[in-house]
Amino acid sequence: MAKNTSRTLRNMMIYQVYVRNHTKEGTFQALIKDLDRIKALGTDMLYLLPIHPIGEKQRKGELGSPYSIQDYYGINPELGSMDDFKALIKATHERGMKIMLDIVFNHTSYDSVLFNDHPQWFYQKDGKYTNRIGEWWDVVDFDYTQDRKLWEYLIENLVYYTQLGVDGFRFDVASLLPYDFLMEAREKVLSVNPASIWLTESVHGHFLKEVRDRGFEGQSESQLYDMFDMAYDYDAHVYLEDYLNNKGDLSKYVFWLQRQEEIYPDNYIKMRNLENHDFGRIAGLVKDQRKLENWHAFNFFSKGSTMIFGGGEFSEPHHPDLFNKDTIQYQGKDISPLIKQLKTLTNSTLFSEGVYHIDKPEMKDVIVASYENPHNKALGIFNVSGSQGEIAVSLEDGTYINAIDEQKVVVKNNAITLQSSPLIILQ
């Protein structure tokens, strides 16, 4: 991991926004009006999906994918103007939040400015311009081996947005980008803003193997920690998906969370998220509200930063369309108070620097985890299945308080009776 990455980023809460679908207007100005509510959730960083003009050639859907970019220096006119974007940066900073941009440096649209002006910068197969991942048929890949000027152009683009006031970048499919390019880009950006925060979308392990098997360069997550501050949870997320879709058991997911403690640098930071623009809504998979609350509580309690995908705070079950206008309704069960409480409870050095343990489930579908430092302890029990019975705990007999709902919890014979709501005990 980047050696200067601060463990305090584990306390960070990120709020992901797809501007097109976040409001009825789908603009920066409409988003500005919602910033006070977003901040009140406990948000530290506003993360925007790509904001650039979208390609028209081979477009997916009516409006196209924001990941099929025409011009890295342009602003999608549907969202507003450059002045509107600058106003959003200013308004975000005024509320004490940072702003992160989604960066797409693996490919562009087929009608991009760069493809028109510098076709030699792009990947060819059998004499045809294409991409290395067949299902991404709306984009053409860069070929980083052909011209150093491509590196310079993209790095200067990062510098440009950093100078505008952007505080960090989320790199789309970062595993497919050259290691040396990423190292050089980070060094250049940090020379402008030493506090810039970098989040990698490191890909699922099976996808990385597929890329390498095809003969292409692909970075493992351990490699990406050399230049990134935070990484997606995709090494473990596949097992969470299996469990939620009744294709696997909870112990496999917990096992991979345990493995993260062994295979990554000491200051590793995972960006924990239950849903995002690529994966279905957690409320669409977990229908029981108590179970849903347990998953959110565990997501905050887990070691790392936490991301809320816009609408998740309303238990929104519908996943918005990436390629068409599909406004989030914000009409489900409002769990904003729970999110605020969880952010407050986990916003301390105990959760950023304490010794973390997550136990193999003693009961089939109950997660038990803990933090400890010389002065404080925290125990979390997350009944994600609604199980009943007693579970052993490493607490002396007595009466404790659930920090989430302030209800009393009795420990007798070093065990507690499971409840349906999530439990966090602070000592």
N, C-alpha and C positions, 0 to 999 in steps of 0.2 A: 504494500500500500504506500501511497505517497508518504514519505517519512514525516513531513510536517503537518499531516492531517490531525486535527484536534479531535479527541474523543468526545468533546462537547457536542459535536454534530449528531451524536446518538440521541440527544435531547430534541433534535429538530423535528418539527412537523411541517410537512410539505403539502400544499393543496394544488392538485392538478386541474387545470382548466383547458377545455377545448372551447375556445372563444366562440366559434361558430354556433355551438349548441348550448352554451352556458346561459344565454338569455334569449328572449324572443327576438331582440334586435341583432344579436350575434356580433357585437362591436366592442372595441376597446372602451368607448365612452360608457356603454351600458355596464361593462364589467367594473369600471371605476365606481359606479353607484353601488356595487355589491361588496366593495372592499371592506367596509366597516364590519359587515356580517362575517365575512371570511376571516378577518383579523380576530374577531371575538371568539371564534372557535379555538383559537390558540395557534393559528398559523404563523410560522416563521418565514416561510418562503413560498411565493406564488410561482408555480411552474406552468408555462404555457406550451401547448403543442405548437408545431411550426406555424409561423405567422406570415410566411412569404406567399407571393403569387403562385397559384397552382397550375400545373401544365394542363393543356387542353387536348393534346394528342394522346390517344389511347387512354383517355381519362376513365377512371372507375366511378360509377355512379353519375348523378347529375352534376354535382359540384366538385368531384374529384377528391383524391387523397391529399391531405396537407403534407404528406411525405413525398409527393411528386412535385418538386420545386422548380419553378422557372427561373427565379432570380433571387440570389441570396441577399442582395442589397435592397430588394423591393419589399413592399408591404401588400398583402392581399387586400385589394380595395373593398372587399366585402366586410373586412374588419375595421377599416378606417384608413387614416393617413399616417405618415411617419410622425407628424406632429401629435396625432392622437396616441401613438405608441409611446412617444416621449412623455406625454401627459400621464399615461399609465405608469411608467417607471417612476415619475415624480410622486404620483399619488400613493403608490405602493411604498416608497421610501418614507413618505411623510407619516405613514401609519406604522413605521417600525418593522416593515417586512422587507425581505429581499425578493428579487425576481430572477427566475431561471428560464432560459430559452432552450427549446428542443432543437438540436443541431443534427442535420442529415447530410453527412459527408460521404456516404457510401455510393450515392447515386443522385441523379436529377431526372426531371421529366425529359421526354424525347424532344420537346420544343424549348428547352432551356436556353438561356443566354450563352452559357458556357458550351453547350453542345453545338450551337450554331457557330460560335466564334473559335472554339478550340476542340474540334472533333478528335484530335490526336490525344486528348486527355481521357478518352473513354475506351471501355473494354470492347473487344471484338472477338467473335468466334466464327470460324469459317467465313471470314470476310464480312460478317454482318455485326453491326453494333447491337449489343444485347445486355443482359444482366446474368449474373451467376446463379440466381435463384429464380427458377422458371415462373413461379406463380406471381412474382412481382412484375407482371407484364406491362405495367404503366411507367416503368422507369428504366433507365440505362445506367450501368455502373461506371464509376471512374476506374481508370487504370493508373495506379500510383507509380508504376515503374517507368513510365514513358517520359515524363518531363517534370523537373523540379519546380517549374513555374506554377504547376498545379498546387503543390504544397504551399508555396508562398502566397498564392491567391486565397486559399482557404484559411490559412493562419491569419492573414491580414483581416479577413472577414470576422474572425473571432475577436481580434483586437478592436475592430470598429465597434462592435456591439458592447464590448467591455468599456470602451471609452464613452459610449452613450449612457452607461450606468447599469448595464446588465451584470448581475452579481454571480452568475454561475451558468453552467451549461449541462444539459442532459444530452448525451451522445447516442443517437439512434444506432442500433446494431453495432456498437463499438467493437465487438469481437472481430468484425470484418475489416477494420481499418488497420493500416500498418503500424506496428509497434513504434518504430522510429519516428514516424510522423506524429503520433500522439505525444510522445515524449517531447519533441521539438515544439509542438503547439502549446503544450502546458507551460513549458519554460517561457515562451514568448508572452503568453497571457499573464502569467504571474509576475512578469517584469512590469506589467501595467497595473495589475490589481493583485497583490499578494494574497488577498483573502478570497479570490475567486474559488467557487465550489464546483467540483466536477462530479457528475453522476453518470455512471456507465450502465447502459442497457447491455450487459453481458448476456449472451444467449443461452438457451437450454443446452445441456451437454450433448444430447443426441444430434442437435442441429450443428453444433461446432464440429463434431466428428464427421458429419456428412460433408461439411464445407472442406475440411481437411482431406477427406477421402477423395474429393473431386480434384485435389491437387492445388487448392488455394490456401493462402495464409489465413490463419484464424487464431485469435488471441484467447487463451484461457482466462478465466476470472482471476487466477493468481497472478498472471502477467499484467492484467489491467489494473490491479491494485498498485502497480508501480507508479502510475500517473493519475489515477482517479481516487477521489476521496470516499465515494460511496458506490455501491453496486446493487443492482437489482437482486432479488432473491430467487432467481430462476433455477439455481441448482437444487433448491428444495421445493420450489413452488409446484413442480410437476407432481410431487407426491401429495401436496395439499389438494390439487385439482382432482387427483385420483380418489382421495378420500371423500371429497365433497360430491363426487359423481358415483360413489359406491363401487369404485373399482380397486380400492386398496384400503389398508387399515392405517390408523392414526400413528402407529408405532414407526412406520417407515418414514413418515414426515418428521417425527420427532428425532429419529436417528440422524437424518441429514442436518437438522438444526444442531444436534450435538457435534457432528463432524465439522461444522463450520468453525467451532472453537479450536479444532486441531489443525486445520489445513490452511488457515489464513493468518496474516500478520496479527500481532498482538493488538494493534489499534484499528483492526478492520471494522468497517461500518457497513451494515446491510441497510438498504432502504426497504422496509417492510410494507407491503401493501396487499390488501385482500382483493383488490380489483384495480383495473386501469383501462385505458382506451382499447387495449388489445384483448383483454380477457373479461368474461362475463361478470355481471354484477353479483356480489356475494349475496345480496338479498334475493336474487333470482334463484340461487342455489339453496340457501338456508331460509326456509319459510317461517320457522318458529322464531319469534322475536327474542326470546330469552337466549336461545342458542346464538343468534346473531349478535347479541350484546356480549356474549362470552368471547366470540371471535374477535370483536373489536377490542375488547379489553386485553386479550392475549396479544393482539397486534401491537398495541402500545407498550405492553409489558416486555415484549421480545427485545432482545439486545439489538439496537440499531435505531435509525430514524424511522418515522412513520409517514406514510402518504395517504391522504384521502382524495379519492377521485370525485370531482365535483358532482354532487347529488347523492353521494354515499351517506352524507349526514342526514338524509331523509329516507334512508332505507329504500332507495329507489331500485326497483327490480328490473326496470327496462334499461338495456344497454344501448346508448345512443349510436346511431349509424355514423360511421367514420366518413362516408362518401356523400352524404346528403344532409339537408337541413332536418334536424331531429331534436328539437328543443327539450332539455331536461324539464320535467314538470314540478319537481320539489313538492310533491303532494303525499308522499308516503309518511311512515312513522318517523317523527322528528327525534333523532337521537343526538342532536347538537349538545344538550346539557351533559350527556354521558361523555362525548368526545372532549368537551371542555374540561370535565373533571379528570378524565384519564390523562390529558396533557398536563394538567397541574400536578397530578400525583407522581408522574414519571419524569418530571422536569427538574432533576437534581443530580448531583455528582454520584449518588448511589447508583443511579441507572446509567450513567455514562462511564463510570470508572470502577464500580464495584465488581466483585467476583460473581460471575453469572453461572447458574446451573439450570439445566432443564432435564428432568428425569424421564426415563422410559416409563410410559403409562403403567401405573400399578393396576388401575382399572382401565378397561379397554379404551374408553373414549373420554378420559379426563386428563388434562395437561396440568402438570405441576412444575413450577419454576421458581427460582429465588435469586436474590442479590444479597451480597454481604460486603461490608467494609468494617474497619475497626470500630465504627461508631453506630452503624445502623444496619438493619436487616429488612428485607421485604420478601414476603411469600405470596405467590399468586396461584390460585386454583381455578381452572377454567373448565367448566362442565359443558363441553361443546356438543354433547349428545343428550343431555337431560338424564344422565344416569342417576340411580338411587343407591343409597347404602352409605357406608362409612369409608373414609380414606385416611391412611396414616399420615401424620404430619410431624415435622421436626420442631414441635413447639411443646413447652411444658403445659401441663393441665392448667386450665383457667379460662377466663372470659376475655375475649379480644373484640376489636371493632373492625368491621369491614370498612375500609377507607373509601370504598365507592359509594355505599348507601348508608353508612353509619349504623348498620344493624349489628347487634351483638352476635358473636360466634363463640360457641362453647367447645373447648378442647377437653376431652375426657379419655383417659388411657391412651394419650398421644394420638388421638384420632378425632375427626370431626364428621358430622353428618352432612353429606353433600346437599347443596341447595341448587336451585335452578339458575340463580343469578351469579355473575362472576364475583370472585372474592380476591381482595388484596389486603393483606395485613402488613402494616408498617410498624417496625419496632425501633 
